Amino acid sequence: MDVLKAYRLIPLEEGETFLKVLAPKGADPLLFEELRFSTGKEVIPLFLPEEEFAQRLQEALAQEEVHIEGELEESETRDILYEQETSPAVSFVNQTLIKAINAGASDVHIEPYEGQAVVRVRLDGVLHEYTRVPSSLHEQVVSRIKVLANLNVAERRVPQDGKIAVKVGPKHLDIRVSVVPTLFGERVVLRLLEKGGKLLRLEDLGLWEEDLAKLRRVSKRPYGILLATGPTGAGKSTTLYAVILELKSPTKNIITIEDPPEYQIEGVSQIQVNPKVGLGFAAGLRAILRQDPDVIMVGEIRDAETAEIAVQSALTGHLVLSTLHTNDAPSAVTRLFDLGVEPFLIASAVEGIVAQRLVRKICPHCKEAYKPTQEELSELGLSGDYTFYRGKGCEQCMGTGYRGRTGIYEVLEVGEEFKKAILRTQDAVELRNFARSLGFKSMLEDGVRKVLAGITTSEEVLRAVKTEG
């Protein structure tokens, strides 16, 4: 008898006459009686606080193998840690979600091909194969997900989007579901978003002390623009949310307009853009200015109109936080100029620019030191005797050698000297060279420091910054 799956109790020790189990405080005594009757052994429960037990149960279930066979059965949505798995499809979906959440995955992909479907999970920004599902059972799994997301199970010809709200022990998650038809069946992607989780503070972002101090100085200014730049998925919004957490106070009116809001922050008014009704970033920003704000966050400056309003807002006494898609910090000036903002307005309004990328951190459980080759050193602009670190790969990191992510940054505090340089030139290369003469450190330099500190690997840094710096 599988005590873990059938009773949601964690077996500790079994003898000829007894069975020791972990149970949550307040568990129904009838449960132990039923287990005693079915096993013919004395049941000895050891009680844990409910939250701690839920965590242990999640870890135990994440180790369980998933077997899929048989027919799909409908089941109500509830805490999937305690859900009775009455069908193989229910079991597979629950176990996959539990394992993905336990590993810290951000997405689950179910991709049908000829004869089978491949299930992959995205860990720290990189996809890894998790398991394979026979084609005969793939449809049942997709149907189960559609039922949970309130999608049309019978419709297999057009893309569908939905949401699932699930609870895994103490964790509450919103799962965004995307289903699209392909040649061999429907492809499903699940985006896992933890409610109230993952909001980092400035000190948790991986900034060195001097960069953290610069960012704090800029964020404490009463007005001006603070820009976060980088490609999609570089963690720009996370940085701006961390700044908002730093600024949040009962004496400040903070309003954001985003597409869509990624996290909910208590005490901050958040607006979602809705192009269907004409609520874009520019229109939303105009409306926000009539709401007497102190701090405004604009999800992204995409066009000339939004850029112009953002700059005017900064010059009329508001602190404006926003993002741009540029390769490095000095290029943000060039981008604003390309959007039609006059150099004297850029120099007056912009107070700070943070460019960033995300890199994977070395798994602490299998970290080892090694001597880098000369080629590896020269790629990072180093020469001499250095020790680098890497992960061998273990169960904790699913054999990847990495666990978690951190940022590599370049923080440009726009002081008087740099403002004068903006008036002289808007060329990104010239501005970058001038910034370096003032002591500006590039993302590559920040990455090299993190390689030498054993936080990440040279491969990760080079992958993130490529030939920049």
N, C-alpha and C positions, 0 to 999 in steps of 0.2 A: 504494500500500500504506500502511495506517495503522500506522506503527511504534509509536505510543503504545498503541493498543488491542491489536494483535496480539502485540507483543513486550514490552510494559510497559517500554519504554525511551523516554526523552524526546528527540525530535529537536531538534538545535540549529542545524545548518547543512547544506545539501545543495548539492553542486556536480555537474558533469557526471560526475566520476569518483569522488567521495567522499561519505560521509555521516557527519557528526559527531553523536554521541549521548551523553546523560548516562546513566550506569549505576551501580548500587550496587556498592560494593567486594565482591569475592568472587563477582561474576556469572559464570555458566558461560561459558567461552570458546566452547563449541559454539553458543551463542546468537548470537554475532557472526558465526560462520561461516555459520550458517543465513541470517542477514540479508544477508550478503555475497552468498550464492548466489542469494537471491530478488530482490535489487535489482541485482546485477551491478556493485556499486560497493564501493570499499574502505571499511570501517567503522572509524571512529576513535572509540573510547570515551573519555570523560572520567569518571573515577570519583569518586563522592561517598560519604561515610560513610552507612551504611544508613538511619539515622534521618533525616538531612538529605534523602536521596534520596526517602524515603517521603513527606516533607512536600512536596517539589517535585512528585512524581507526583500527590499528592492535589490540589494546586492546578491542575495541568495537566488532570486528569480533570474537575475541577469546571467547567472552561471548555468541555468538550465538549458538543455538542448531543446530545440523546437522540432516537433514532428508534425507533418501535415498530411492528413488523409481523411476521406469521408466527406460528408455533405455539410454545407453551410447552414447554420442555424442563427436566427435572429436573437439579439440579446440587448438588454437595456444598457445605456451608457452610465457608468458610475466609476468609482475609484478603481482603476484597472489593476491595482495591487491586490485587491480583495475580490475581484470579479471572478465568478465561477466560470471556468473555461469549458463550456458545454459543447464546443465544436472545434475542430482543427483550425478553421479560418480565424475564429475569435482568438484562439490560443496563439496563432502565428502573429496576428496584428498586435496583440497585447505584449507578447514577449519581445517582438521587434522594437516596439516603442520603449519598453522598459530598458532594454539593452542600450538603445540609442541615447536615451536620457541619462542613463548611468554613465555612459562613456563621454557625455558632454557633446554629443553630435548636434549640429545645427539643422541638418536636412536628412531625409531618408528618400532614396530614389528606388522605384520599382519599375524596371525596364523590361518589357517583353521582347523576346527574340524567337527565332524558329526553334521550337521544341522545349524552350525553357524561358524563365524570367530571371533576371539578375537583380539582386537587392544590394544597393550600395548606400553607405552612410558617409556624410561629410564631417570629418573631424578636423578641427583647426584649419578649415579652409580647403582641405584636400579630400577627394573622394576615395573611399576604400571599399572593396568588395566585402560584403558581409555574408551572403549566402545565395543559393540558387533555388528557384521554385519551379516545379514541373508546370508546363503550360496548362495541363488539365486542371490544375488547382489555382492558377493565376487569377482566373475570372472570379473565383469565390472570394479571394483576398480583396480584389478590387471592389467587388460588390459589398463586402463588409465595410470597407472604408467609405464607400458612397453612402451607405445606410447611416453611419456615424456622422457624416458631414451633411446629411439631408439633401443629397443630390439625387437626380433621376437615375435609378438603377437600370432602367430599360433603355436609356439613351446612350448609345455607344458611338455615335457618328460625329458629335461636336464636342469641343472642349468644355469643361465645367470647372467652376471654382467654388470652394466652400470652406467652412471652418469647423473644427471639432474642439470642444472644451473638455479636457480630461484632467484628472487628478491622479498623481502617482505619489501616494503617501502624503507628505507635507507639501509637495510641489504642485502648483496649479499651472497648467499649460494651455495656451491657445495654439492650435495646430492649423496652419493654413494649408488647404488641400488644392492641388492643381491636377486635373485629369485631362489628358489629351489622347485622341485616337492615333494609333500608328499602324503600320503594316501588319504586325502580329498581335495586336490587342491594345488595350489602353495603358498608357504610361502614367504613373502616379508620382508626384513629388510632394512630400510632406515637409513643411517648414516648421520647426519646433521653436516656439517662443514662450519662455517662462514668464508668467505674470509677476510683476514686482521683483523680478530677478535681474541680475547682470548689470545693474546700474553701478558703474564704477565712479569712484572719487578721483580727483586729480592725482593724488598720491599713489593710486593703484594703476595708473596708466603705463608706468615704466619710464617716466621721464627722469633724467638726472637732476640733481638738486638745482643746478644753475638754470636749466630750462624750465623747471617747475616754478622757480622764483620769477622768471620772465613772464610766464603765462599768468601767474597770479597778479603780477603788477599790472599787466594789460587788462585783465578782467575786472580789476578794482577801479579802473578809470570811469568817470561818470558818463562819458559819451565817446563815440568812435566806433570803428568796425574791427571785429576780430574774425579773421577768416581761417577756416580749416580746409586744406587742399589735399588732393590725392585722387586716385582712381576709385571706382565703385568698390566697396568692400574693404576700404583701407581703415575703417574705424573713425571716420570724421565725425559722424553723429554722436558716437560714444564720447568723444573728446568734448563736444559742445554740451552734451548733457552733463558731463562732469563739471564744466564751468558753471552751468545753471545750478547744480547742487551747491556749489561754492557760494553763489550769489543769492540763493533763495533765502528770503527773510520776510517777516510779516510787514516790514516797512517798504517792500519793493513790489511793484506790479510787473510780473513777468508773463509775456504772452508769446506763444510760438505758432508758426504756420508751417505744416509739414506735409509730406506726401509719401506714406502716411505717418502718423506719430508712431515711433518704434517702441517707446516706453511711456508709461503713464507716471507723471510726477505730481504728487499731492502739492497743492498750493500754486501750481502753474497752469494757466489756461492754455489749452492746446487746441488748435484749429486744424482740420484736415482739408487740403485743397480738394475742390470738386469742379473740374473743368466743365462737366455737363451743365452746371448751373452758372457758369461764368466766374467761379471762385478759383482763380489762379493765384500764384504767389504775389503778383503785382496788385491785384484787386484786394487780396487778403491783407497785404501790408498797408494799403491805404486805410482799410477799415480799422486795423489795429491802432494806427496813429490817432484815431478818434477815441480810443479807449484809455487815454492817459497812461501809456506804458512807461516804465523805466528801462526795462530790458526787453529786446525783441529778438527772437530767433527765427530766421528764415531758412527753411530746409535747404534751398539751393538758389544761387543767383544764376539763372539760365539765360536771361535776355536783357536787352538794353533798358527796358522799362523798369524791371525789378532792380537792376543795378543802380539806376538813377534815383529811385525812391529810397533804396537802402542808404545811399550816400547822403541824400538830403536828410534822412531820419537821423543819421549819425551827427550831422552838422547842426541839427536843431535840438541837441541835448539828450539823445538816446544812445544806449549801448546796443549795438546790433551785432548779433552772432550769425554767421552763415558759412556755407561751403561753396567751393569752386572746384572744377575738374582741371587741375594743372599739375605738371610734373614735380615742381619744387616751389619753395616759398617765394622767391623773387618773381617767378613767372606769373604770380597772381596779379601783380601790378600791370604787367603786359596784357593780361586777360581783361582786366577792367577797362584799360585803355581801348582794347579792341571792341569792347561793348559800347564804346562811345562816351565814357566818363573822362572829363577833362583832367589833365595831369595835376593842376592845382587843387582840384576837388579830391583826387585820390590822395595826394600828399596831406591834405587837411583832415580827411576822414579816417584813413586806415591807421590803426594803432598797433596791430600785431597780426602775424601770419604764421600758422603752424602747418607744415607739410608733413605727411606721415605715410607709413606703410605698416602692415602687420606681418610679423614673422613668428614662426612656431618656436616654442621654448623646448629646450632639451628635457626629456623625461627625467625627473630626479631619481627614479627607482633604478634606472639602468645606465646612468651617466658614467662615462669613462674618459680619461685624459689620453691624448695622443700628440705626437709631434707632427705638425703640418709639413707638407712638401714646400719646396721653394716656389713652385708654381702657384700653390694655394696662397702663400704669403704675398707674392707679387700682385695677385689679383686684388688683394685688399690694400695694396700700397705699403706693405710692411717688409722689413728686412731685419734679420737677426734671429735670435733664439726665442721662440715662443711656445707656449703650451695651449693647444686648443682642446675642446671637449665635444663629445657626441654621445648619442644614445644607442646602445646595442640593440634595443628592441626587447620588450618584455610583455607580460600579460596586461600590466597596468596601462600600457600605451598601445595595445593591440599590435605590437611588433613594429611600430613606426619609428620608435626612438624619440618621439616628440609628445609632449602633453601640455596643452594650453598655448595661448599666444600672448605676445606683448607687442608694443609698438616701437618702431624706430622713427625718430623725429628730427626735424630741423625747425627751430623756433626763431623767428625774426621779429625782434621788437623794433618797431618803426620809430626811431628817435629823430631828433632835429637834423642830424647829418644825412640820414637816409632820406628824409623828406625833401631836403635840398637836391639830392641825387635824382629823385623821381621827377622833379621839375626840369632837370637837365636832359634826362633820357628815360625812355620807357622800354629800352632793349633789355631783355631778360639776362643775357650774358653779361652785359656791362653792369647791370644792377647786382648780379650775383658776385662778380669780381669786387665791386665796391663793398658789398656786405662782408665779404671774406676779409677785406682789409680792416674792417671794424671788429673782427673776431668771430664772425658768424661761422658756425659748425654745420657741415652738411649731414644729410641722412646717412651717407656711407660712413662718415667718421663716427656717428652715433652707433651704427651697426657694428663697426670694428671694436668699439669699446665693449659692446655687449657680447661679442665673440670672445674677447680676451677675459671677460668676467665670467665666462661659462654659462651665459644665459641662453644663447642660441648658437647656431653653426654658421660657418662661412658660406655654405651652400645656400642657406636661407636668406642671408643678407644680400648675396649677389643676385639671387632670384628676385628679391624685392626691389632692389634699386637699379639692377642691370648696369647700364653704363653711366648712370647719373652720378654726379658728385665730382 
